[in-house]
Amino acid sequence: MGQKKQLKELTIRDNFMFGAVMMEEENCRRFLELALGFPIERVEVSREKSIVYHPEYKGVRLDVYAKDEKNT
């Protein structure tokens, strides 16, 4: 297992920080808008299938439902 980082050293690329940031729907919406390049009206982070984090995992699972103003 790798060396533990302090909270102030974490970035969005760290699984724990990604999960913590993306649990907030507004953060998730803004991130998706930047990544996809178009406005998103609303997102819903699935709480039933919440973010799974473990220090030894190489990824994080996040279920998000998003739609734009055209209900796409």
All heavy atoms as a GROMACS GRO file, in nm:
protein
  598
    1MET      N    1   0.085  -0.118   0.000
    1MET     CA    2   0.000   0.000   0.000
    1MET      C    3   0.089   0.124   0.000
    1MET      O    4   0.191   0.128   0.066
    1MET     CB    5  -0.092  -0.002   0.122
    1MET     CG    6  -0.196   0.106   0.116
    1MET     SD    7  -0.342   0.081   0.222
    1MET     CE    8  -0.273   0.071   0.384
    2GLY      N    9   0.047   0.228  -0.073
    2GLY     CA   10   0.126   0.350  -0.084
    2GLY      C   11   0.124   0.434   0.042
    2GLY      O   12   0.049   0.409   0.136
    3GLN      N   13   0.208   0.533   0.042
    3GLN     CA   14   0.217   0.624   0.156
    3GLN      C   15   0.091   0.709   0.162
    3GLN      O   16   0.040   0.755   0.061
    3GLN     CB   17   0.340   0.713   0.139
    3GLN     CG   18   0.365   0.802   0.257
    3GLN     CD   19   0.493   0.884   0.238
    3GLN    OE1   20   0.561   0.873   0.138
    3GLN    NE2   21   0.524   0.965   0.335
    4LYS      N   22   0.039   0.730   0.282
    4LYS     CA   23  -0.082   0.810   0.299
    4LYS      C   24  -0.050   0.957   0.280
    4LYS      O   25   0.053   1.006   0.323
    4LYS     CB   26  -0.142   0.788   0.438
    4LYS     CG   27  -0.197   0.650   0.456
    4LYS     CD   28  -0.264   0.636   0.590
    4LYS     CE   29  -0.319   0.496   0.606
    4LYS     NZ   30  -0.390   0.479   0.731
    5LYS      N   31  -0.143   1.027   0.214
    5LYS     CA   32  -0.129   1.170   0.192
    5LYS      C   33  -0.213   1.245   0.294
    5LYS      O   34  -0.313   1.194   0.342
    5LYS     CB   35  -0.179   1.208   0.052
    5LYS     CG   36  -0.098   1.152  -0.061
    5LYS     CD   37  -0.156   1.200  -0.192
    5LYS     CE   38  -0.082   1.143  -0.310
    5LYS     NZ   39  -0.143   1.188  -0.437
    6GLN      N   40  -0.173   1.367   0.320
    6GLN     CA   41  -0.254   1.453   0.404
    6GLN      C   42  -0.366   1.510   0.319
    6GLN      O   43  -0.353   1.523   0.197
    6GLN     CB   44  -0.168   1.566   0.462
    6GLN     CG   45  -0.061   1.513   0.554
    6GLN     CD   46  -0.042   1.603   0.674
    6GLN    OE1   47  -0.106   1.707   0.686
    6GLN    NE2   48   0.044   1.562   0.763
    7LEU      N   49  -0.476   1.546   0.381
    7LEU     CA   50  -0.592   1.598   0.310
    7LEU      C   51  -0.556   1.717   0.220
    7LEU      O   52  -0.599   1.725   0.105
    7LEU     CB   53  -0.702   1.637   0.408
    7LEU     CG   54  -0.836   1.677   0.348
    7LEU    CD1   55  -0.893   1.564   0.262
    7LEU    CD2   56  -0.933   1.717   0.456
    8LYS      N   57  -0.471   1.806   0.268
    8LYS     CA   58  -0.434   1.924   0.190
    8LYS      C   59  -0.352   1.889   0.066
    8LYS      O   60  -0.338   1.970  -0.025
    8LYS     CB   61  -0.360   2.025   0.277
    8LYS     CG   62  -0.226   1.977   0.329
    8LYS     CD   63  -0.162   2.081   0.419
    8LYS     CE   64  -0.030   2.028   0.474
    8LYS     NZ   65   0.032   2.125   0.564
    9GLU      N   66  -0.299   1.767   0.058
    9GLU     CA   67  -0.220   1.724  -0.057
    9GLU      C   68  -0.305   1.658  -0.166
    9GLU      O   69  -0.258   1.636  -0.276
    9GLU     CB   70  -0.113   1.624  -0.013
    9GLU     CG   71  -0.012   1.681   0.083
    9GLU     CD   72   0.082   1.574   0.136
    9GLU    OE1   73   0.038   1.464   0.175
    9GLU    OE2   74   0.203   1.602   0.137
   10LEU      N   75  -0.429   1.626  -0.136
   10LEU     CA   76  -0.515   1.555  -0.230
   10LEU      C   77  -0.565   1.647  -0.341
   10LEU      O   78  -0.586   1.765  -0.320
   10LEU     CB   79  -0.635   1.495  -0.158
   10LEU     CG   80  -0.604   1.389  -0.052
   10LEU    CD1   81  -0.733   1.341   0.013
   10LEU    CD2   82  -0.527   1.273  -0.111
   11THR      N   83  -0.584   1.588  -0.458
   11THR     CA   84  -0.644   1.658  -0.572
   11THR      C   85  -0.764   1.577  -0.620
   11THR      O   86  -0.790   1.466  -0.570
   11THR     CB   87  -0.544   1.673  -0.688
   11THR    OG1   88  -0.520   1.542  -0.744
   11THR    CG2   89  -0.414   1.737  -0.643
   12ILE      N   90  -0.836   1.628  -0.719
   12ILE     CA   91  -0.952   1.558  -0.774
   12ILE      C   92  -0.912   1.423  -0.835
   12ILE      O   93  -0.995   1.336  -0.852
   12ILE     CB   94  -1.024   1.648  -0.877
   12ILE    CG1   95  -1.163   1.592  -0.915
   12ILE    CG2   96  -0.941   1.666  -1.002
   12ILE    CD1   97  -1.264   1.604  -0.809
   13ARG      N   98  -0.785   1.403  -0.863
   13ARG     CA   99  -0.738   1.277  -0.921
   13ARG      C  100  -0.726   1.166  -0.818
   13ARG      O  101  -0.712   1.049  -0.853
   13ARG     CB  102  -0.604   1.299  -0.991
   13ARG     CG  103  -0.620   1.391  -1.112
   13ARG     CD  104  -0.491   1.419  -1.179
   13ARG     NE  105  -0.435   1.293  -1.229
   13ARG     CZ  106  -0.314   1.281  -1.278
   13ARG    NH1  107  -0.234   1.386  -1.284
   13ARG    NH2  108  -0.270   1.166  -1.321
   14ASP      N  109  -0.730   1.199  -0.690
   14ASP     CA  110  -0.727   1.098  -0.584
   14ASP      C  111  -0.868   1.044  -0.564
   14ASP      O  112  -0.965   1.120  -0.559
   14ASP     CB  113  -0.676   1.160  -0.453
   14ASP     CG  114  -0.531   1.201  -0.462
   14ASP    OD1  115  -0.445   1.112  -0.460
   14ASP    OD2  116  -0.504   1.323  -0.475
   15ASN      N  117  -0.879   0.912  -0.554
   15ASN     CA  118  -1.011   0.849  -0.543
   15ASN      C  119  -1.095   0.906  -0.429
   15ASN      O  120  -1.214   0.934  -0.447
   15ASN     CB  121  -0.996   0.698  -0.524
   15ASN     CG  122  -0.941   0.629  -0.646
   15ASN    OD1  123  -0.942   0.685  -0.756
   15ASN    ND2  124  -0.892   0.509  -0.628
   16PHE      N  125  -1.035   0.922  -0.313
   16PHE     CA  126  -1.111   0.973  -0.199
   16PHE      C  127  -1.164   1.113  -0.226
   16PHE      O  128  -1.281   1.142  -0.203
   16PHE     CB  129  -1.023   0.974  -0.072
   16PHE     CG  130  -1.092   1.039   0.044
   16PHE    CD1  131  -1.187   0.969   0.116
   16PHE    CD2  132  -1.065   1.170   0.079
   16PHE    CE1  133  -1.253   1.029   0.223
   16PHE    CE2  134  -1.130   1.231   0.185
   16PHE     CZ  135  -1.225   1.160   0.258
   17MET      N  136  -1.081   1.202  -0.277
   17MET     CA  137  -1.123   1.339  -0.302
   17MET      C  138  -1.228   1.344  -0.414
   17MET      O  139  -1.325   1.418  -0.405
   17MET     CB  140  -1.003   1.428  -0.338
   17MET     CG  141  -1.039   1.574  -0.352
   17MET     SD  142  -1.112   1.647  -0.203
   17MET     CE  143  -0.967   1.669  -0.104
   18PHE      N  144  -1.208   1.265  -0.519
   18PHE     CA  145  -1.307   1.259  -0.627
   18PHE      C  146  -1.443   1.221  -0.571
   18PHE      O  147  -1.544   1.286  -0.599
   18PHE     CB  148  -1.264   1.157  -0.734
   18PHE     CG  149  -1.362   1.145  -0.846
   18PHE    CD1  150  -1.356   1.233  -0.953
   18PHE    CD2  151  -1.460   1.047  -0.845
   18PHE    CE1  152  -1.447   1.222  -1.058
   18PHE    CE2  153  -1.551   1.036  -0.948
   18PHE     CZ  154  -1.544   1.124  -1.055
   19GLY      N  155  -1.446   1.116  -0.490
   19GLY     CA  156  -1.571   1.072  -0.430
   19GLY      C  157  -1.634   1.177  -0.341
   19GLY      O  158  -1.754   1.203  -0.347
   20ALA      N  159  -1.554   1.241  -0.258
   20ALA     CA  160  -1.604   1.343  -0.167
   20ALA      C  161  -1.661   1.463  -0.243
   20ALA      O  162  -1.766   1.515  -0.208
   20ALA     CB  163  -1.493   1.387  -0.072
   21VAL      N  164  -1.594   1.505  -0.348
   21VAL     CA  165  -1.638   1.620  -0.427
   21VAL      C  166  -1.763   1.586  -0.508
   21VAL      O  167  -1.859   1.662  -0.512
   21VAL     CB  168  -1.524   1.670  -0.520
   21VAL    CG1  169  -1.575   1.771  -0.620
   21VAL    CG2  170  -1.411   1.729  -0.437
   22MET      N  171  -1.766   1.469  -0.570
   22MET     CA  172  -1.876   1.434  -0.659
   22MET      C  173  -2.004   1.395  -0.587
   22MET      O  174  -2.110   1.388  -0.649
   22MET     CB  175  -1.834   1.321  -0.754
   22MET     CG  176  -1.733   1.364  -0.854
   22MET     SD  177  -1.793   1.500  -0.956
   22MET     CE  178  -1.640   1.581  -0.991
   23MET      N  179  -1.998   1.371  -0.458
   23MET     CA  180  -2.122   1.344  -0.384
   23MET      C  181  -2.212   1.466  -0.379
   23MET      O  182  -2.332   1.454  -0.362
   23MET     CB  183  -2.090   1.294  -0.243
   23MET     CG  184  -2.040   1.151  -0.243
   23MET     SD  185  -2.010   1.087  -0.079
   23MET     CE  186  -2.177   1.078  -0.016
   24GLU      N  187  -2.155   1.584  -0.393
   24GLU     CA  188  -2.232   1.709  -0.396
   24GLU      C  189  -2.282   1.730  -0.539
   24GLU      O  190  -2.202   1.745  -0.632
   24GLU     CB  191  -2.146   1.827  -0.352
   24GLU     CG  192  -2.102   1.820  -0.208
   24GLU     CD  193  -2.220   1.832  -0.113
   24GLU    OE1  194  -2.317   1.906  -0.143
   24GLU    OE2  195  -2.215   1.765  -0.008
   25GLU      N  196  -2.413   1.730  -0.558
   25GLU     CA  197  -2.470   1.735  -0.692
   25GLU      C  198  -2.429   1.858  -0.771
   25GLU      O  199  -2.406   1.850  -0.891
   25GLU     CB  200  -2.622   1.721  -0.684
   25GLU     CG  201  -2.660   1.581  -0.639
   25GLU     CD  202  -2.807   1.560  -0.618
   25GLU    OE1  203  -2.886   1.656  -0.631
   25GLU    OE2  204  -2.845   1.445  -0.589
   26GLU      N  205  -2.416   1.973  -0.708
   26GLU     CA  206  -2.375   2.094  -0.779
   26GLU      C  207  -2.232   2.081  -0.830
   26GLU      O  208  -2.202   2.120  -0.943
   26GLU     CB  209  -2.390   2.218  -0.689
   26GLU     CG  210  -2.351   2.347  -0.756
   26GLU     CD  211  -2.436   2.384  -0.879
   26GLU    OE1  212  -2.544   2.327  -0.898
   26GLU    OE2  213  -2.392   2.471  -0.956
   27ASN      N  214  -2.143   2.026  -0.748
   27ASN     CA  215  -2.005   2.002  -0.793
   27ASN      C  216  -2.003   1.907  -0.912
   27ASN      O  217  -1.932   1.929  -1.009
   27ASN     CB  218  -1.921   1.942  -0.681
   27ASN     CG  219  -1.896   2.038  -0.568
   27ASN    OD1  220  -1.908   2.158  -0.583
   27ASN    ND2  221  -1.863   1.984  -0.453
   28CYS      N  222  -2.081   1.802  -0.902
   28CYS     CA  223  -2.087   1.702  -1.008
   28CYS      C  224  -2.140   1.764  -1.137
   28CYS      O  225  -2.085   1.742  -1.245
   28CYS     CB  226  -2.175   1.586  -0.963
   28CYS     SG  227  -2.170   1.446  -1.074
   29ARG      N  228  -2.245   1.844  -1.129
   29ARG     CA  229  -2.304   1.910  -1.246
   29ARG      C  230  -2.202   2.000  -1.314
   29ARG      O  231  -2.182   1.994  -1.435
   29ARG     CB  232  -2.428   1.991  -1.207
   29ARG     CG  233  -2.498   2.055  -1.327
   29ARG     CD  234  -2.610   2.148  -1.282
   29ARG     NE  235  -2.559   2.263  -1.211
   29ARG     CZ  236  -2.504   2.370  -1.269
   29ARG    NH1  237  -2.491   2.375  -1.400
   29ARG    NH2  238  -2.461   2.471  -1.196
   30ARG      N  239  -2.135   2.080  -1.236
   30ARG     CA  240  -2.036   2.173  -1.293
   30ARG      C  241  -1.919   2.097  -1.356
   30ARG      O  242  -1.870   2.134  -1.463
   30ARG     CB  243  -1.988   2.269  -1.186
   30ARG     CG  244  -2.102   2.364  -1.143
   30ARG     CD  245  -2.060   2.462  -1.039
   30ARG     NE  246  -1.965   2.558  -1.097
   30ARG     CZ  247  -1.882   2.630  -1.025
   30ARG    NH1  248  -1.881   2.620  -0.895
   30ARG    NH2  249  -1.801   2.715  -1.084
   31PHE      N  250  -1.874   1.989  -1.293
   31PHE     CA  251  -1.767   1.907  -1.349
   31PHE      C  252  -1.809   1.848  -1.484
   31PHE      O  253  -1.734   1.852  -1.581
   31PHE     CB  254  -1.729   1.796  -1.251
   31PHE     CG  255  -1.627   1.701  -1.306
   31PHE    CD1  256  -1.492   1.732  -1.303
   31PHE    CD2  257  -1.665   1.580  -1.361
   31PHE    CE1  258  -1.397   1.644  -1.353
   31PHE    CE2  259  -1.571   1.491  -1.413
   31PHE     CZ  260  -1.437   1.525  -1.409
   32LEU      N  261  -1.930   1.792  -1.489
   32LEU     CA  262  -1.978   1.734  -1.614
   32LEU      C  263  -1.992   1.839  -1.724
   32LEU      O  264  -1.961   1.812  -1.840
   32LEU     CB  265  -2.112   1.663  -1.591
   32LEU     CG  266  -2.105   1.534  -1.510
   32LEU    CD1  267  -2.245   1.484  -1.478
   32LEU    CD2  268  -2.025   1.428  -1.582
   33GLU      N  269  -2.039   1.958  -1.689
   33GLU     CA  270  -2.050   2.065  -1.788
   33GLU      C  271  -1.912   2.099  -1.847
   33GLU      O  272  -1.898   2.116  -1.968
   33GLU     CB  273  -2.112   2.190  -1.726
   33GLU     CG  274  -2.259   2.178  -1.703
   33GLU     CD  275  -2.321   2.302  -1.642
   33GLU    OE1  276  -2.249   2.384  -1.580
   33GLU    OE2  277  -2.444   2.317  -1.657
   34LEU      N  278  -1.814   2.108  -1.762
   34LEU     CA  279  -1.678   2.137  -1.810
   34LEU      C  280  -1.624   2.023  -1.896
   34LEU      O  281  -1.564   2.046  -2.001
   34LEU     CB  282  -1.583   2.163  -1.693
   34LEU     CG  283  -1.604   2.294  -1.618
   34LEU    CD1  284  -1.520   2.296  -1.490
   34LEU    CD2  285  -1.567   2.411  -1.707
   35ALA      N  286  -1.646   1.901  -1.853
   35ALA     CA  287  -1.594   1.785  -1.926
   35ALA      C  288  -1.664   1.763  -2.060
   35ALA      O  289  -1.601   1.728  -2.159
   35ALA     CB  290  -1.606   1.659  -1.840
   36LEU      N  291  -1.797   1.784  -2.062
   36LEU     CA  292  -1.874   1.756  -2.182
   36LEU      C  293  -1.889   1.876  -2.274
   36LEU      O  294  -1.919   1.860  -2.392
   36LEU     CB  295  -2.013   1.703  -2.143
   36LEU     CG  296  -2.012   1.572  -2.064
   36LEU    CD1  297  -2.152   1.538  -2.015
   36LEU    CD2  298  -1.954   1.458  -2.147
   37GLY      N  299  -1.874   1.996  -2.220
   37GLY     CA  300  -1.879   2.116  -2.302
   37GLY      C  301  -2.018   2.168  -2.333
   37GLY      O  302  -2.035   2.245  -2.428
   38PHE      N  303  -2.118   2.127  -2.257
   38PHE     CA  304  -2.252   2.185  -2.275
   38PHE      C  305  -2.323   2.192  -2.139
   38PHE      O  306  -2.288   2.119  -2.047
   38PHE     CB  307  -2.335   2.106  -2.378
   38PHE     CG  308  -2.352   1.960  -2.347
   38PHE    CD1  309  -2.450   1.915  -2.261
   38PHE    CD2  310  -2.269   1.867  -2.407
   38PHE    CE1  311  -2.466   1.780  -2.236
   38PHE    CE2  312  -2.284   1.731  -2.384
   38PHE     CZ  313  -2.383   1.688  -2.296
   39PRO      N  314  -2.422   2.282  -2.128
   39PRO     CA  315  -2.489   2.300  -1.999
   39PRO      C  316  -2.576   2.179  -1.963
   39PRO      O  317  -2.637   2.117  -2.050
   39PRO     CB  318  -2.574   2.424  -2.019
   39PRO     CG  319  -2.584   2.445  -2.164
   39PRO     CD  320  -2.470   2.375  -2.229
   40ILE      N  321  -2.578   2.148  -1.836
   40ILE     CA  322  -2.661   2.040  -1.783
   40ILE      C  323  -2.757   2.102  -1.683
   40ILE      O  324  -2.716   2.171  -1.591
   40ILE     CB  325  -2.574   1.932  -1.717
   40ILE    CG1  326  -2.487   1.866  -1.823
   40ILE    CG2  327  -2.660   1.830  -1.645
   40ILE    CD1  328  -2.392   1.763  -1.772
   41GLU      N  329  -2.884   2.077  -1.706
   41GLU     CA  330  -2.989   2.136  -1.622
   41GLU      C  331  -2.986   2.080  -1.480
   41GLU      O  332  -2.997   2.153  -1.383
   41GLU     CB  333  -3.125   2.110  -1.686
   41GLU     CG  334  -3.242   2.166  -1.608
   41GLU     CD  335  -3.373   2.134  -1.676
   41GLU    OE1  336  -3.380   2.140  -1.800
   41GLU    OE2  337  -3.470   2.103  -1.604
   42ARG      N  338  -2.972   1.949  -1.470
   42ARG     CA  339  -2.984   1.886  -1.338
   42ARG      C  340  -2.908   1.755  -1.336
   42ARG      O  341  -2.903   1.684  -1.435
   42ARG     CB  342  -3.133   1.859  -1.314
   42ARG     CG  343  -3.166   1.795  -1.184
   42ARG     CD  344  -3.319   1.789  -1.166
   42ARG     NE  345  -3.350   1.703  -1.055
   42ARG     CZ  346  -3.372   1.572  -1.066
   42ARG    NH1  347  -3.369   1.515  -1.182
   42ARG    NH2  348  -3.397   1.500  -0.959
   43VAL      N  349  -2.849   1.722  -1.224
   43VAL     CA  350  -2.789   1.590  -1.202
   43VAL      C  351  -2.846   1.532  -1.074
   43VAL      O  352  -2.890   1.605  -0.985
   43VAL     CB  353  -2.635   1.591  -1.193
   43VAL    CG1  354  -2.573   1.642  -1.318
   43VAL    CG2  355  -2.587   1.666  -1.073
   44GLU      N  356  -2.843   1.403  -1.067
   44GLU     CA  357  -2.886   1.333  -0.947
   44GLU      C  358  -2.782   1.224  -0.920
   44GLU      O  359  -2.761   1.136  -1.003
   44GLU     CB  360  -3.024   1.270  -0.969
   44GLU     CG  361  -3.076   1.193  -0.852
   44GLU     CD  362  -3.211   1.131  -0.883
   44GLU    OE1  363  -3.291   1.193  -0.955
   44GLU    OE2  364  -3.234   1.019  -0.835
   45VAL      N  365  -2.716   1.233  -0.807
   45VAL     CA  366  -2.619   1.132  -0.768
   45VAL      C  367  -2.695   1.024  -0.694
   45VAL      O  368  -2.766   1.051  -0.597
   45VAL     CB  369  -2.509   1.192  -0.677
   45VAL    CG1  370  -2.412   1.084  -0.632
   45VAL    CG2  371  -2.434   1.302  -0.750
   46SER      N  372  -2.685   0.902  -0.743
   46SER     CA  373  -2.758   0.790  -0.684
   46SER      C  374  -2.704   0.759  -0.545
   46SER      O  375  -2.590   0.715  -0.530
   46SER     CB  376  -2.748   0.668  -0.775
   46SER     OG  377  -2.814   0.559  -0.716
   47ARG      N  378  -2.784   0.780  -0.446
   47ARG     CA  379  -2.743   0.753  -0.307
   47ARG      C  380  -2.750   0.604  -0.276
   47ARG      O  381  -2.677   0.555  -0.192
   47ARG     CB  382  -2.832   0.830  -0.208
   47ARG     CG  383  -2.833   0.979  -0.230
   47ARG     CD  384  -2.705   1.042  -0.187
   47ARG     NE  385  -2.716   1.187  -0.201
   47ARG     CZ  386  -2.618   1.265  -0.237
   47ARG    NH1  387  -2.500   1.216  -0.262
   47ARG    NH2  388  -2.636   1.394  -0.248
   48GLU      N  389  -2.840   0.531  -0.345
   48GLU     CA  390  -2.853   0.388  -0.319
   48GLU      C  391  -2.727   0.313  -0.360
   48GLU      O  392  -2.688   0.216  -0.298
   48GLU     CB  393  -2.972   0.329  -0.396
   48GLU     CG  394  -3.106   0.383  -0.353
   48GLU     CD  395  -3.140   0.516  -0.419
   48GLU    OE1  396  -3.099   0.538  -0.535
   48GLU    OE2  397  -3.203   0.599  -0.355
   49LYS      N  398  -2.666   0.357  -0.467
   49LYS     CA  399  -2.542   0.297  -0.516
   49LYS      C  400  -2.432   0.398  -0.494
   49LYS      O  401  -2.375   0.451  -0.588
   49LYS     CB  402  -2.555   0.262  -0.664
   49LYS     CG  403  -2.664   0.164  -0.693
   49LYS     CD  404  -2.681   0.147  -0.841
   49LYS     CE  405  -2.803   0.062  -0.871
   49LYS     NZ  406  -2.836   0.063  -1.011
   50SER      N  407  -2.405   0.426  -0.372
   50SER     CA  408  -2.315   0.536  -0.338
   50SER      C  409  -2.172   0.509  -0.384
   50SER      O  410  -2.137   0.399  -0.425
   50SER     CB  411  -2.317   0.562  -0.188
   50SER     OG  412  -2.271   0.450  -0.119
   51ILE      N  413  -2.092   0.610  -0.372
   51ILE     CA  414  -1.953   0.603  -0.412
   51ILE      C  415  -1.881   0.501  -0.324
   51ILE      O  416  -1.891   0.504  -0.202
   51ILE     CB  417  -1.889   0.742  -0.400
   51ILE    CG1  418  -1.957   0.835  -0.498
   51ILE    CG2  419  -1.739   0.736  -0.422
   51ILE    CD1  420  -1.924   0.980  -0.479
   52VAL      N  421  -1.811   0.410  -0.388
   52VAL     CA  422  -1.738   0.306  -0.317
   52VAL      C  423  -1.591   0.345  -0.319
   52VAL      O  424  -1.533   0.365  -0.425
   52VAL     CB  425  -1.758   0.169  -0.385
   52VAL    CG1  426  -1.676   0.063  -0.314
   52VAL    CG2  427  -1.904   0.133  -0.387
   53TYR      N  428  -1.533   0.356  -0.202
   53TYR     CA  429  -1.392   0.394  -0.194
   53TYR      C  430  -1.319   0.298  -0.102
   53TYR      O  431  -1.365   0.263   0.005
   53TYR     CB  432  -1.375   0.536  -0.141
   53TYR     CG  433  -1.231   0.567  -0.112
   53TYR    CD1  434  -1.142   0.592  -0.215
   53TYR    CD2  435  -1.183   0.565   0.018
   53TYR    CE1  436  -1.009   0.614  -0.191
   53TYR    CE2  437  -1.048   0.587   0.043
   53TYR     CZ  438  -0.963   0.612  -0.062
   53TYR     OH  439  -0.831   0.634  -0.037
   54HIS      N  440  -1.205   0.256  -0.146
   54HIS     CA  441  -1.115   0.176  -0.063
   54HIS      C  442  -0.973   0.214  -0.105
   54HIS      O  443  -0.945   0.225  -0.224
   54HIS     CB  444  -1.140   0.027  -0.087
   54HIS     CG  445  -1.064  -0.059   0.009
   54HIS    ND1  446  -0.931  -0.092  -0.009
   54HIS    CD2  447  -1.102  -0.118   0.123
   54HIS    CE1  448  -0.891  -0.168   0.090
   54HIS    NE2  449  -0.993  -0.185   0.172
   55PRO      N  450  -0.882   0.235  -0.012
   55PRO     CA  451  -0.747   0.282  -0.045
   55PRO      C  452  -0.672   0.194  -0.147
   55PRO      O  453  -0.588   0.243  -0.218
   55PRO     CB  454  -0.674   0.282   0.088
   55PRO     CG  455  -0.777   0.276   0.192
   55PRO     CD  456  -0.900   0.217   0.131
   56GLU      N  457  -0.706   0.065  -0.153
   56GLU     CA  458  -0.634  -0.024  -0.244
   56GLU      C  459  -0.699  -0.034  -0.382
   56GLU      O  460  -0.642  -0.091  -0.473
   56GLU     CB  461  -0.620  -0.161  -0.180
   56GLU     CG  462  -0.532  -0.158  -0.056
   56GLU     CD  463  -0.517  -0.294   0.009
   56GLU    OE1  464  -0.554  -0.395  -0.052
   56GLU    OE2  465  -0.467  -0.298   0.123
   57TYR      N  466  -0.820   0.021  -0.399
   57TYR     CA  467  -0.886   0.017  -0.529
   57TYR      C  468  -0.820   0.117  -0.622
   57TYR      O  469  -0.767   0.218  -0.581
   57TYR     CB  470  -1.034   0.051  -0.517
   57TYR     CG  471  -1.119  -0.051  -0.447
   57TYR    CD1  472  -1.251  -0.025  -0.419
   57TYR    CD2  473  -1.068  -0.175  -0.409
   57TYR    CE1  474  -1.331  -0.118  -0.354
   57TYR    CE2  475  -1.148  -0.268  -0.344
   57TYR     CZ  476  -1.279  -0.239  -0.318
   57TYR     OH  477  -1.357  -0.330  -0.254
   58LYS      N  478  -0.826   0.090  -0.750
   58LYS     CA  479  -0.767   0.179  -0.851
   58LYS      C  480  -0.871   0.269  -0.915
   58LYS      O  481  -0.840   0.348  -1.002
   58LYS     CB  482  -0.697   0.097  -0.960
   58LYS     CG  483  -0.585   0.012  -0.906
   58LYS     CD  484  -0.475   0.097  -0.850
   58LYS     CE  485  -0.364   0.011  -0.796
   58LYS     NZ  486  -0.279   0.076  -0.703
   59GLY      N  487  -0.995   0.259  -0.876
   59GLY     CA  488  -1.100   0.342  -0.935
   59GLY      C  489  -1.210   0.367  -0.834
   59GLY      O  490  -1.208   0.316  -0.723
   60VAL      N  491  -1.307   0.444  -0.877
   60VAL     CA  492  -1.420   0.476  -0.791
   60VAL      C  493  -1.547   0.464  -0.875
   60VAL      O  494  -1.545   0.493  -0.995
   60VAL     CB  495  -1.404   0.617  -0.729
   60VAL    CG1  496  -1.405   0.724  -0.835
   60VAL    CG2  497  -1.506   0.644  -0.623
   61ARG      N  498  -1.654   0.419  -0.816
   61ARG     CA  499  -1.782   0.406  -0.887
   61ARG      C  500  -1.871   0.521  -0.846
   61ARG      O  501  -1.887   0.549  -0.728
   61ARG     CB  502  -1.848   0.274  -0.851
   61ARG     CG  503  -1.986   0.262  -0.911
   61ARG     CD  504  -2.053   0.136  -0.868
   61ARG     NE  505  -2.192   0.139  -0.910
   61ARG     CZ  506  -2.268   0.034  -0.911
   61ARG    NH1  507  -2.222  -0.082  -0.875
   61ARG    NH2  508  -2.393   0.045  -0.948
   62LEU      N  509  -1.931   0.584  -0.945
   62LEU     CA  510  -2.021   0.694  -0.920
   62LEU      C  511  -2.135   0.685  -1.020
   62LEU      O  512  -2.112   0.692  -1.140
   62LEU     CB  513  -1.949   0.828  -0.935
   62LEU     CG  514  -2.035   0.954  -0.924
   62LEU    CD1  515  -2.090   0.967  -0.783
   62LEU    CD2  516  -1.952   1.076  -0.959
   63ASP      N  517  -2.257   0.664  -0.973
   63ASP     CA  518  -2.374   0.660  -1.060
   63ASP      C  519  -2.437   0.798  -1.062
   63ASP      O  520  -2.474   0.852  -0.957
   63ASP     CB  521  -2.476   0.558  -1.010
   63ASP     CG  522  -2.425   0.415  -1.019
   63ASP    OD1  523  -2.350   0.387  -1.114
   63ASP    OD2  524  -2.459   0.335  -0.933
   64VAL      N  525  -2.446   0.856  -1.181
   64VAL     CA  526  -2.500   0.991  -1.197
   64VAL      C  527  -2.602   0.989  -1.309
   64VAL      O  528  -2.580   0.930  -1.414
   64VAL     CB  529  -2.388   1.092  -1.235
   64VAL    CG1  530  -2.446   1.229  -1.261
   64VAL    CG2  531  -2.284   1.099  -1.126
   65TYR      N  532  -2.715   1.055  -1.285
   65TYR     CA  533  -2.816   1.075  -1.387
   65TYR      C  534  -2.817   1.224  -1.417
   65TYR      O  535  -2.831   1.305  -1.327
   65TYR     CB  536  -2.952   1.028  -1.338
   65TYR     CG  537  -2.950   0.884  -1.293
   65TYR    CD1  538  -2.933   0.852  -1.159
   65TYR    CD2  539  -2.960   0.781  -1.385
   65TYR    CE1  540  -2.927   0.721  -1.117
   65TYR    CE2  541  -2.954   0.649  -1.344
   65TYR     CZ  542  -2.939   0.620  -1.210
   65TYR     OH  543  -2.932   0.490  -1.170
   66ALA      N  544  -2.801   1.260  -1.544
   66ALA     CA  545  -2.795   1.400  -1.582
   66ALA      C  546  -2.883   1.425  -1.703
   66ALA      O  547  -2.904   1.335  -1.785
   66ALA     CB  548  -2.651   1.440  -1.613
   67LYS      N  549  -2.937   1.548  -1.714
   67LYS     CA  550  -3.013   1.583  -1.833
   67LYS      C  551  -2.990   1.729  -1.865
   67LYS      O  552  -2.961   1.811  -1.777
   67LYS     CB  553  -3.161   1.554  -1.817
   67LYS     CG  554  -3.234   1.642  -1.718
   67LYS     CD  555  -3.381   1.609  -1.715
   67LYS     CE  556  -3.456   1.702  -1.621
   67LYS     NZ  557  -3.598   1.679  -1.623
   68ASP      N  558  -3.003   1.762  -1.994
   68ASP     CA  559  -2.990   1.901  -2.035
   68ASP      C  560  -3.129   1.962  -2.052
   68ASP      O  561  -3.230   1.898  -2.017
   68ASP     CB  562  -2.906   1.913  -2.163
   68ASP     CG  563  -2.969   1.847  -2.284
   68ASP    OD1  564  -3.088   1.807  -2.276
   68ASP    OD2  565  -2.900   1.833  -2.386
   69GLU      N  566  -3.134   2.085  -2.104
   69GLU     CA  567  -3.264   2.154  -2.116
   69GLU      C  568  -3.358   2.087  -2.215
   69GLU      O  569  -3.479   2.110  -2.213
   69GLU     CB  570  -3.243   2.302  -2.155
   69GLU     CG  571  -3.189   2.324  -2.295
   69GLU     CD  572  -3.038   2.306  -2.306
   69GLU    OE1  573  -2.970   2.293  -2.204
   69GLU    OE2  574  -2.989   2.303  -2.420
   70LYS      N  575  -3.306   1.995  -2.299
   70LYS     CA  576  -3.388   1.922  -2.395
   70LYS      C  577  -3.424   1.781  -2.342
   70LYS      O  578  -3.469   1.697  -2.419
   70LYS     CB  579  -3.315   1.910  -2.528
   70LYS     CG  580  -3.288   2.043  -2.593
   70LYS     CD  581  -3.205   2.024  -2.718
   70LYS     CE  582  -3.165   2.160  -2.774
   70LYS     NZ  583  -3.073   2.147  -2.886
   71ASN      N  584  -3.400   1.758  -2.215
   71ASN     CA  585  -3.424   1.629  -2.151
   71ASN      C  586  -3.341   1.516  -2.212
   71ASN      O  587  -3.381   1.401  -2.211
   71ASN     CB  588  -3.572   1.592  -2.150
   71ASN     CG  589  -3.651   1.675  -2.053
   71ASN    OD1  590  -3.600   1.714  -1.947
   71ASN    ND2  591  -3.774   1.705  -2.086
   72THR      N  592  -3.226   1.552  -2.266
   72THR     CA  593  -3.135   1.451  -2.321
   72THR      C  594  -3.052   1.392  -2.207
   72THR      O  595  -3.002   1.466  -2.124
   72THR     CB  596  -3.041   1.516  -2.424
   72THR    OG1  597  -3.121   1.573  -2.526
   72THR    CG2  598  -2.946   1.415  -2.484
   0.00000   0.00000   0.00000
